[in-house]
Amino acid sequence: MKLPQLKATLRGERLRWPDGSKVTIALLKSNTPIGTTTSRKIYNMSANELNKYWLALVFQGKADAPNFFTSEAELEEFVAQTNGAIGVVSRPPTSGKTILIDGKKTL
């Protein structure tokens, strides 16, 4: 996956995978170190700006809110058990599928 595709998916701009299944976004809460890094690197926003961004999208009916987690283990478990889910973690997960971004395991 290319970085622009990942960003479009995680920003709620791409609601379906190529096979037609629904994209379900899983993120760490913005008060966690990884959540803060995700806000900055993927969304180019502060944590507060990211929360407002999602509130606006949901309020306008343009996307479903992401599922937010306090730990990577919870996020990984949710993604592994949820068809079409995608999440951001600090290291490759022990189970499930890993998406390489521009051929790399990290951003």
N, C-alpha and C positions, 0 to 999 in steps of 0.2 A: 504494500500500500504506500502511496506517496503521501508526504506530509500534508499537502493541501486537501487530499481526500479524507485523511484522518481528522483534520480540523473541521471540515464541512460536516462530517458525521457527528463529531462530538459537540458541534455548535447547534445541532438540531436542524441543519439545513438539508440533510440527507436522512429521510425517515425510513427508508427501506434498503435492505441489502440487495445485491444483484439477483438473488433467487426469489425476491419478493417478500421475504420475511421481515418483520418489524425490527427496527433498531431499538434496543433498550440500553440507555446510557447509565453507567455506574461510575460514580466519582467519590473520591474521599472528600470529606467535609473541608471547607475552605480554611478552617482553623488548624488543620494538620499541615505539617511541612510539605508533604506531597501534594495536598490540595492547593496550597499556595503556589507551588511550582507549576502545577497544571494550569491554574488560573493565568499565570504569567506566560508560560510557553505555548499553550494551546490556544487560549482565548485572548491573550495580550491584554488582560484586565487585572485589576486588583481583586481581592476576594469579595469585597463589597460590590464592586461593579459586576462581577460574575453572578452574584445572587440576584441583583436587580435585573440583569439580562434574562435569566431564566424565569423570574417572576413575570416579566413583560411577555415573553414567548408563550408561557402557559396561559396568562390572562387573555392574550389575543387568540388563543386556540390554535397556534401554529405548531406547537410541539408539546409532548408530555414532559413533565419535569424529570430530571435525572433522579436516580436512586442514590442517596448519599449515605456514606458509611464512615465510621470512626476508625476502623482498622482495615489493613490490607487483607487480612484473613477473611473477614466478613465479605469484603468486596469480591475476592477471588471465589469464594463459595457461591455467592449470588450469580456471578458470571458463569461459573461452571454449570449451575443448575438451571439457567435461564436461556432459552433458545433466542438467539439473535442479540445477546447482551455483549457489550464492549465496555471495558474499564481501563483505567490507568493505574499501574502499580510501579514501584521503584525497581523491581527485579522481575525476571521472567517467572511466571507462576509454575507451581509444581504439577498442576494438572490443567487441562484445557488447552486451548489453542493460543499460540503467541503470534501476534501480527508484527512483522518486521516493518519498520518505517524507513523507507528509502534504503532497504537492505540492511538496516542496523537494528539491534535489539534495544537501543536507548536513543533518546532525543539529544 
